[in-house]
Amino acid sequence: MNFTKMHGAGNDYVYVNCFDEPFPQDTALLARQVSDRHKGIGGDGLILICPTDQADAQMRMFNADGSESEMCGNGIRCVAKYVYDHGIAPKDHLKIETGAGILNLELDIENGKATRVRVDMGEPILDGLTIPTIWPEPQVVSHPLHVGSESFDVTCVSMGNPHCVIFVPAITDALVLGAAPQIETHDCFPSKVNVEFVEVLSPSKMRQRTWERGSGETQACGTGASAVCVAGVLEGRTERKVTIHLLGGDLELEWNEADNHVYMTGPATEVFSGVWTSTE
């Protein structure tokens, strides 16, 4: 199986071109194998780039534990770059089908290659039961959540997948590596949840670390950054247009007041290609 390793702001996945390669028989097993950073290729998961009648391409995204997720903001930027650079649809405006719907993307092209991608992430979902959480509220903003002996004020947003955003004075390993795994599987989140711990640096700048359901901590999370942008506005902490610093780099976010859509802009990088031969 031919593959390509790509990353968006350090959020790295193994990509397979299913226009040319057969669709894997056991996607969960393959995702676990290729994601292993010691015995596999290494990555936060597996993304399949597939044909579709609905858009220029379809993205199927699988976490490192084999579970399938609806969307990946960094992953879809890389899908757009692959689709353009490899001639599947060499256009600077693309439509990509995801589990969260069809998204529109604008590509910055330099020397015949896509370098940065702006994604229309769509409207945030704020209804508590739809996100989903157990709270039947139109917006889950600064809601108390008890985790063991600790209590957090959480704001929940879905960008096609569920996020729990927590603003803190300082992000620590104890929060990200200790509390976040417990929040991911908390009974308040029927489909589990991605967890963002966030420091507000100014009304237009934030720092974020993310624990992704099914993958653990990642270098960046595009849907998470989108959710953080929305949560910052809902809690009155930030402006609608912000730069978010993640471990793997920066993302630019805007929650547009006119159309209620979130727009994310960031890099997409192809690292290397190879052939996967493992049968374990």
C-alpha positions in Angstrom: 0.0 0.0 0.0 1.4 3.4 -1.0 1.1 6.1 1.6 2.1 9.7 2.2 3.0 11.2 5.6 1.7 14.8 6.0 1.1 17.2 8.9 -0.7 20.4 9.6 1.0 22.4 12.4 2.5 19.2 13.7 -0.8 17.3 13.7 0.5 14.3 11.6 -1.4 11.6 9.8 -0.7 8.8 7.3 -2.6 9.5 4.1 -3.7 6.9 1.6 -4.9 7.9 -1.9 -7.9 5.6 -2.4 -8.3 7.0 -6.0 -5.4 4.7 -6.8 -5.2 2.3 -3.8 -8.0 -0.2 -2.9 -10.0 0.8 0.2 -8.6 -1.1 3.2 -10.5 -4.1 4.4 -9.9 -3.4 8.1 -9.5 0.4 8.6 -9.4 0.2 12.4 -6.6 -2.3 12.4 -4.7 -0.5 9.8 -5.0 2.8 11.6 -3.6 1.3 14.8 -0.7 -0.3 13.0 0.4 2.7 10.9 0.0 5.1 13.8 2.3 3.3 16.1 5.4 5.5 16.5 7.7 2.5 17.3 6.5 -0.3 15.1 4.6 1.6 12.4 5.0 4.8 10.3 3.9 7.0 13.2 1.1 9.5 13.4 -2.0 10.7 15.1 -4.1 8.5 12.9 -5.0 7.4 9.3 -6.7 9.5 6.7 -8.1 8.1 3.5 -8.6 10.3 0.4 -11.5 8.8 -1.5 -13.6 9.4 -4.6 -17.1 10.8 -4.2 -19.8 12.1 -6.4 -20.6 14.9 -3.9 -17.3 16.8 -3.9 -13.7 16.9 -5.3 -12.7 14.2 -2.7 -13.9 12.6 0.5 -11.9 12.5 3.7 -12.3 9.4 6.0 -10.4 10.0 9.3 -9.4 7.3 11.8 -7.8 8.0 15.2 -4.7 6.2 16.4 -6.9 3.8 18.4 -8.8 2.8 15.2 -12.0 4.7 16.0 -13.4 6.9 13.2 -14.0 10.6 13.7 -16.2 13.0 11.8 -13.7 15.7 11.0 -10.1 16.9 11.4 -9.3 20.5 10.7 -5.6 20.0 10.2 -6.2 16.8 8.3 -8.5 18.4 5.8 -6.0 21.1 5.0 -3.5 18.3 4.1 -6.2 16.5 2.1 -6.7 19.7 0.1 -2.9 20.0 -0.5 -2.7 16.4 -1.6 -5.6 16.7 -3.9 -4.1 19.8 -5.6 -0.4 18.8 -5.6 -1.1 15.3 -6.9 -3.4 16.4 -9.7 -6.7 14.8 -8.4 -8.4 18.3 -8.6 -5.8 21.0 -9.4 -8.0 23.9 -8.4 -7.4 26.6 -5.8 -11.0 26.3 -4.5 -12.0 22.8 -3.4 -14.9 21.0 -1.8 -14.1 18.1 0.5 -16.7 15.7 1.8 -16.3 14.8 5.5 -18.4 13.1 8.2 -19.4 16.6 9.3 -20.6 17.6 5.8 -19.0 19.1 2.7 -16.5 21.9 3.4 -15.1 24.6 1.2 -11.4 25.3 1.1 -9.3 28.1 -0.5 -5.6 27.2 -1.3 -2.6 29.5 -1.4 -0.4 28.3 -4.3 3.3 28.9 -4.6 5.5 27.4 -7.3 2.8 24.9 -8.2 2.2 23.6 -4.7 -0.4 24.4 -2.0 1.3 25.9 1.0 -1.5 27.3 3.2 -5.2 26.5 3.2 -8.3 28.4 4.5 -11.1 26.2 5.6 -14.7 27.2 6.0 -15.4 25.1 9.1 -19.1 25.9 9.0 -21.3 27.0 11.9 -20.5 25.9 15.4 -23.0 23.6 17.1 -23.8 25.0 20.6 -26.9 23.0 21.6 -26.0 20.9 24.6 -27.7 17.7 23.5 -26.6 18.0 19.9 -22.9 18.4 20.7 -23.5 15.9 22.5 -23.4 16.5 26.2 -26.0 15.4 28.8 -26.9 19.1 29.4 -30.2 20.1 27.7 -29.2 23.8 27.3 -29.1 26.0 24.2 -25.5 26.9 25.0 -23.1 25.1 27.5 -21.0 28.0 28.6 -18.9 28.1 31.8 -20.7 25.0 33.0 -19.3 23.3 36.1 -17.8 19.8 35.5 -16.6 17.7 38.4 -13.7 15.4 37.7 -12.6 13.4 40.7 -11.7 16.0 43.4 -11.4 18.8 40.9 -14.0 21.1 39.3 -13.7 23.0 36.0 -15.9 25.6 34.3 -16.3 24.2 30.7 -17.7 25.6 27.5 -18.7 22.9 25.0 -18.8 23.4 21.2 -19.1 20.9 18.3 -17.3 21.6 15.0 -18.7 18.4 13.6 -17.0 16.6 16.5 -17.4 17.5 20.2 -15.0 19.7 22.2 -14.8 20.7 25.8 -12.9 24.0 26.3 -11.4 25.0 29.6 -9.7 28.4 30.2 -7.0 28.3 32.8 -4.3 30.7 34.1 -1.5 28.3 33.1 -1.6 25.0 31.1 0.2 22.2 32.9 1.0 18.6 32.1 -1.1 17.6 35.1 -4.1 19.2 33.4 -3.5 17.9 29.9 -2.1 14.4 30.7 -3.9 13.9 34.0 -7.3 15.5 33.9 -8.0 15.5 30.2 -8.1 11.7 29.8 -10.7 11.6 32.6 -12.8 14.3 30.9 -12.6 12.5 27.5 -14.5 9.5 28.9 -16.6 11.4 31.4 -20.3 10.4 31.7 -21.4 13.9 30.7 -20.1 13.2 27.1 -22.0 10.3 25.5 -19.7 10.2 22.4 -16.6 11.0 24.5 -15.0 14.5 23.9 -11.9 16.3 22.8 -10.5 18.5 25.5 -8.8 21.9 25.2 -6.9 23.7 27.9 -6.4 27.3 27.0 -4.5 30.4 28.2 -5.7 33.8 27.0 -2.6 35.9 26.2 -4.6 38.9 24.8 -8.0 39.5 23.2 -6.5 38.3 19.9 -4.0 35.6 21.1 -4.4 32.3 22.9 -2.3 29.3 23.7 -3.9 25.8 23.4 -3.1 22.2 24.2 -5.4 19.5 23.1 -6.2 16.0 24.3 -8.0 14.3 21.3 -10.4 11.4 21.9 -8.8 8.2 20.6 -5.4 9.7 20.0 -4.2 11.5 23.2 -2.3 14.8 23.1 -1.6 16.0 19.6 0.6 18.8 18.4 -2.4 20.7 17.0 -6.1 20.3 16.6 -7.9 22.4 13.9 -11.5 21.7 15.0 -10.3 22.3 18.6 -8.8 25.6 17.7 -12.1 26.5 16.0 -14.0 25.5 19.1 -11.6 27.6 21.3 -12.2 30.6 19.1 -16.0 30.3 19.6 -15.6 29.6 23.3 -13.4 32.7 23.8 -16.2 34.8 22.3 -19.0 33.1 24.2 -17.1 33.7 27.5 -16.3 37.3 26.6 -12.6 36.7 26.8 -11.5 37.3 23.2 -12.3 38.9 19.9 -13.8 37.0 17.0 -10.5 37.0 15.1 -7.6 35.3 16.9 -4.2 33.7 16.5 -3.9 30.4 18.5 -0.5 29.1 19.4 -0.3 25.3 19.5 2.6 23.0 20.2 3.1 22.4 16.4 2.6 26.0 15.2 0.0 28.8 14.8 -3.5 28.8 13.4 -5.5 31.8 12.4 -9.2 31.6 13.4 -12.2 33.9 12.7 -15.8 33.4 13.9 -17.5 35.5 11.3 -20.4 37.5 12.6 -22.1 37.9 9.2 -22.6 34.2 8.4 -21.9 32.6 11.8 -19.2 30.4 10.1 -15.8 29.7 11.6 -12.8 30.1 9.2 -9.4 28.5 9.9 -6.2 29.2 8.1 -3.0 27.3 8.5 -0.1 25.4 6.9 -0.2 22.0 5.2 3.1 20.0 4.7 4.0 16.8 2.9 6.8 15.0 4.7 7.6 11.8 2.8 6.0 8.9 0.9 6.6 5.2 1.0 5.1 1.7 0.8 3.5 -0.1 3.7 4.2 -3.8 3.6 3.4 -4.9 7.2 1.0 -7.9 7.5 1.1 -8.1 11.3 
